[in-house]
Amino acid sequence: MPVNPKNKVIVSIYRDGDLYFSVGVAESTGKVVKISLPKTDKTEAIEDITNYYPDFELRDEYRDIAKDISRIYKGKKVDFDLDMLELDVDKSNTNLPVKSTFQKDVLLETYNIPYGEVVTYKSLAEKLRSRAYRAVGTVMAKNPYPLVVPCHRVVKSDLTIGQYGGGRKMKRELLKKEGVHLKGDKIIKSKKKGYLIKK
């Protein structure tokens, strides 16, 4: 059952050192509707969820999910169950995080990019039998599930890292933690030689 705009979202926070990780979960379904990239300010971490879902309650109920997000951020491999994410598409419900079938397809394909490997926006689009490379970039920019759906593993055709919601520095750090070699902002080698690196 999709999230109803009238239903509350539970926001849970996990603190790891100076960083706060937050997750928003629909009270009605128990599915994750939003994940925040780490913030140094607790209020910002909460607002990253509540700006999208103003009817919320702060609870520790889903703290373990936020903790798993922190582990992914540290470069750990985490088996995150895809069924925990709200991926329903219902155009009549504007409160759902996934707005179209294309967005859902891009997110699912991105979810499957292996740890320590990268793919270009172009090859990701081609894998989906689409020429909409820029649309893939737009989906990455609006990814409601960063780190779990590893948009940081998607790079430009010239193998430079491109933009990232948490900034280029964070994207570089995430890739390095996974064993990807970079020179400045350019990918030199991923863990497994050239997973989907295609120009």
ZIURFEN-V341637 format. One record per backbone hydrogen bond with DSSP energy under -1.0 kcal/mol. CO is the residue of the C=O (numbers start at 0). NH is the residue of the N-H. E is the energy in kcal/mol with one decimal. If there is no record, write none. Layout:
<<CO NH E> <CO NH E>>
This chain:
<<3 6 -2.6> <7 26 -2.9> <8 56 -1.8> <9 24 -2.7> <10 58 -2.3> <11 22 -2.0> <13 20 -2.8> <15 18 -1.9> <18 15 -2.9> <19 38 -2.0> <20 13 -2.5> <21 35 -2.4> <22 11 -2.2> <23 32 -3.0> <23 33 -1.5> <24 9 -3.5> <25 29 -2.9> <30 25 -2.7> <31 85 -2.8> <33 23 -3.3> <38 19 -3.1> <40 44 -1.9> <41 45 -2.1> <42 46 -2.9> <43 47 -1.9> <45 48 -1.4> <45 49 -2.6> <46 50 -2.2> <48 51 -1.5> <48 52 -1.7> <53 55 -1.2> <54 8 -2.2> <56 10 -2.7> <59 62 -2.2> <61 65 -1.6> <62 66 -2.4> <63 67 -2.1> <64 68 -2.0> <65 69 -1.8> <66 70 -1.8> <67 71 -2.2> <68 72 -2.3> <69 73 -1.5> <70 75 -2.5> <71 74 -1.8> <77 79 -1.3> <80 83 -2.2> <81 84 -1.8> <83 31 -3.5> <89 92 -2.3> <92 95 -1.5> <99 103 -2.2> <100 104 -2.7> <101 105 -2.5> <102 106 -2.6> <103 107 -2.6> <104 108 -2.3> <105 109 -2.5> <106 110 -2.3> <107 111 -1.0> <109 112 -1.9> <113 116 -1.8> <115 190 -2.8> <117 195 -1.3> <118 154 -2.6> <119 123 -2.3> <120 124 -2.2> <121 125 -2.5> <122 126 -2.2> <123 127 -1.1> <124 129 -2.3> <125 128 -2.0> <130 132 -2.2> <131 135 -1.7> <132 136 -1.7> <133 137 -2.0> <134 138 -2.2> <135 139 -2.3> <136 140 -2.2> <137 141 -1.4> <139 142 -1.3> <143 34 -2.5> <144 148 -3.1> <145 147 -1.5> <148 150 -2.4> <149 152 -2.2> <150 153 -1.6> <152 118 -2.3> <154 120 -2.0> <155 158 -2.1> <158 186 -3.4> <159 155 -2.5> <163 166 -2.1> <166 170 -1.9> <167 171 -3.0> <168 172 -2.4> <169 173 -2.7> <170 174 -2.3> <171 175 -2.6> <172 176 -2.5> <173 177 -1.0> <174 179 -2.5> <175 178 -1.9> <180 187 -3.3> <180 188 -1.4> <182 185 -1.7> <184 160 -2.6> <185 182 -2.5> <188 180 -3.3> <191 194 -1.3>>
